């Protein structure tokens, strides 16, 4: 995935002044970054939650309300730290909360991805076993019904 370069981005760590000169509402400075795990008990798959506040500017240069961003998934690839310049993949809501799966950390030049949990191999095996048992039950029912009808 190719990210267009930030206009006049010098390649060093960005700061709030650079954010003020950029007029792209998909860009913002991350603050109050936290990472936590959830679940992982007997009946749940552990997950990772990356959350942060995003300070942004509108295309006309005024400061937008702080946006709370939450990224939930099973595997975390990449990282965000306080003060990093972040670019969302698409339009963000003007305020409130946004749930994202992928962002680009322009400070480090890396993609930050939280992959959603997928069905585990155990769930797939259990489903196949149940389907096999149901098919077997239907076949046995037909055989019993055919034998009962012929006598």
C-alpha positions in Angstrom: 0.0 0.0 0.0 1.5 3.3 -1.1 1.0 6.4 1.0 1.3 9.8 -0.7 4.1 11.8 0.9 3.1 14.6 3.3 3.6 18.0 1.6 6.8 19.6 2.8 7.5 16.7 5.1 11.2 16.9 5.9 11.6 13.3 6.9 12.4 14.0 10.5 10.0 13.6 13.4 6.9 15.7 12.8 5.5 18.1 15.3 2.3 20.1 15.9 3.5 23.0 13.7 3.8 20.6 10.7 0.3 19.4 11.4 -0.9 23.0 11.5 0.5 23.5 8.0 -1.0 20.3 6.6 -4.6 20.6 5.5 -5.5 16.9 5.3 -8.1 15.9 7.9 -6.8 12.2 7.6 -3.6 13.3 9.3 -3.2 13.9 13.0 -0.9 13.7 15.9 -1.5 10.8 18.3 -1.7 11.4 22.1 -2.6 9.3 25.1 -1.6 6.1 23.3 -2.4 2.9 25.1 -2.2 -0.8 24.3 -4.0 -3.5 26.2 -5.1 -7.1 25.8 -8.6 -8.4 26.4 -10.1 -11.8 26.7 -8.0 -14.9 26.6 -10.1 -16.8 29.2 -11.4 -20.3 28.7 -14.0 -19.4 26.1 -12.5 -16.4 24.4 -9.6 -15.6 22.1 -7.2 -13.0 23.4 -7.3 -9.7 21.5 -5.3 -6.5 21.4 -6.8 -3.0 21.7 -4.7 0.0 20.5 -6.3 3.3 21.4 -5.2 7.0 21.1 -6.5 10.5 20.6 -5.9 12.1 17.3 -5.4 15.9 17.1 -6.3 17.1 13.5 -6.9 20.2 11.3 -9.6 20.7 8.7 -8.7 21.7 5.1 -9.5 25.3 5.9 -6.8 25.2 8.7 -9.0 25.3 11.8 -8.5 22.8 14.6 -11.0 19.9 14.6 -12.4 18.3 17.7 -10.1 15.6 19.1 -11.0 12.2 17.7 -10.8 9.0 19.9 -9.4 6.2 17.7 -9.7 2.5 18.7 -8.1 -0.4 16.8 -9.1 -3.9 17.8 -7.7 -7.1 16.6 -5.9 -10.3 17.3 -2.4 -9.5 16.1 -0.7 -6.1 16.2 1.8 -5.2 13.5 3.6 -1.8 13.9 3.2 0.7 16.8 2.2 4.2 17.6 3.7 6.4 20.3 2.7 9.8 21.7 3.5 12.6 19.3 3.6 10.4 16.1 2.1 11.7 12.9 -0.7 9.3 11.8 -2.5 9.1 8.5 -5.9 7.3 8.3 -6.6 5.3 5.1 -9.8 7.3 4.4 -12.1 10.0 5.6 -12.6 10.2 9.4 -15.7 11.4 11.3 -15.5 15.1 12.4 -15.6 14.1 16.0 -16.4 11.3 18.4 -14.8 7.9 18.0 -13.4 6.0 15.0 -12.7 2.3 14.7 -9.9 1.6 12.3 -8.0 -1.5 11.3 -5.1 0.1 9.5 -3.3 3.5 9.7 0.1 4.7 8.5 2.6 6.0 11.1 4.3 8.7 9.1 6.9 9.3 11.9 8.3 5.8 11.5 7.1 5.2 7.9 5.4 2.0 8.9 1.9 0.6 8.4 0.1 -0.2 11.7 -2.3 -3.1 11.3 -4.6 -4.9 13.8 -6.0 -8.0 12.2 -9.5 -9.1 13.1 -9.9 -12.4 14.9 -10.7 -15.2 12.5 -12.3 -18.6 13.3 -9.8 -20.8 15.0 -8.9 -24.3 13.7 -10.7 -25.8 16.7 -14.0 -24.1 15.7 -13.5 -25.3 12.1 -12.9 -28.9 13.3 -15.9 -28.8 15.7 -18.1 -27.5 12.8 -17.0 -30.2 10.4 -17.6 -32.9 13.1 -21.1 -31.6 13.8 -21.9 -31.5 10.0 -20.6 -35.1 9.6 -22.7 -36.3 12.4 -25.8 -34.6 11.0 -25.2 -36.2 7.6 -24.7 -39.6 9.2 -27.9 -39.2 11.1 -29.9 -38.3 8.0 -28.4 -41.3 6.1 -29.3 -43.7 9.0 -32.8 -42.2 9.1 -33.3 -42.9 5.4 -32.1 -46.5 5.8 -34.3 -47.2 8.8 -37.3 -45.6 7.0 -36.6 -47.7 3.8 -36.3 -50.9 5.8 -39.5 -50.1 7.8 -41.4 -49.4 4.5 -40.4 -52.6 2.8 -41.7 -54.9 5.5 
